Amino acid sequence: MLSANLADSLPSGAVRVKRRRSVAQRIAGREGSVAQLDVALQERQLSLRTD
């Protein structure tokens, strides 16, 4: 939800989301969980990552 809200409220291309999907999630057609979220605005960058 956070990634979709950020992408909608910020300029195009400012938000990049990397997802991690298991085989079961792929078969079920689900997006998977967010593994990394990057936001870049001008010279500022923010990265959130799960391990």
C-alpha positions in Angstrom: 0.0 0.0 0.0 2.7 2.4 0.9 4.5 1.8 -2.4 1.4 2.4 -4.5 0.5 5.6 -2.5 4.1 7.0 -3.0 4.1 6.2 -6.7 0.8 8.0 -7.2 1.7 11.1 -5.2 5.3 11.6 -6.5 6.5 12.4 -10.1 6.7 9.6 -12.6 9.9 7.6 -12.2 10.7 8.8 -8.7 9.6 5.5 -7.0 11.1 2.1 -7.8 9.8 -1.0 -6.1 11.6 -4.4 -6.2 9.4 -7.4 -5.1 10.3 -10.9 -4.0 7.9 -13.6 -5.1 7.8 -17.3 -4.2 6.7 -19.9 -6.7 3.3 -20.2 -5.0 2.8 -16.4 -5.3 3.7 -16.6 -9.0 1.2 -19.4 -9.6 -1.5 -17.6 -7.7 -0.8 -14.4 -9.7 0.1 -12.3 -6.7 2.6 -9.5 -6.8 4.7 -10.7 -3.9 6.2 -8.8 -1.0 8.2 -5.6 -1.3 11.9 -6.3 -0.9 13.2 -2.8 -1.7 11.7 0.6 -2.1 13.7 3.5 -3.6 12.6 7.1 -3.8 14.7 9.7 -5.8 13.8 13.4 -5.8 16.4 15.7 -7.4 19.6 15.1 -5.4 17.9 13.3 -2.5 17.5 9.5 -2.3 15.8 7.3 0.2 16.1 3.5 0.2 14.1 1.1 2.3 15.1 -2.6 2.2 14.1 -5.8 3.9 16.4 -8.8 4.3 
